[in-house]
Amino acid sequence: MNITPETSVQENLFIEPVPAHQQQLMKTLDLINHRFGRNTVKFASSGVGQEWKMKQEHKSPSYTTRWNDIPVVKAI
C-alpha cells in the first residue's frame, strides 16, 4: 500500500533482514501475479491443488465492510 518507504521500516531485533536478491524475487513474483492473475506463479511448497474450500453457509456477514449487511433494528 506504500504507506511508508521501504528505507524507513523499523527492523526487528530477532529476525534477520531479507537479502536484496530475495526482495527482488518477491517483487518479480508479485508483479507477474498482478499482471496475469492471482497464483499464476507460486512456490511449490504451497502445493498444487486446493484440497479444501470454505463453506459459504458458515461465512460471517460483512457488517464492518458492507453497508447493506448492517443489521437494521426497528423500535415499536
Stockholm file with secondary structure:
# STOCKHOLM 1.0

chainA/1-76         MNITPETSVQENLFIEPVPAHQQQLMKTLDLINHRFGRNTVKFASSGVGQEWKMKQEHKSPSYTTRWNDIPVVKAI
#=GR chainA/1-76 SS CCSSCGGGCCCCTTSCCCCHHHHHHHHHHHHHHHHHCTTSSCCGGGCSSCCCCCCGGGCCCCTTTCGGGSCCCCCC
#=GC SS_cons        CCSSCGGGCCCCTTSCCCCHHHHHHHHHHHHHHHHHCTTSSCCGGGCSSCCCCCCGGGCCCCTTTCGGGSCCCCCC
//
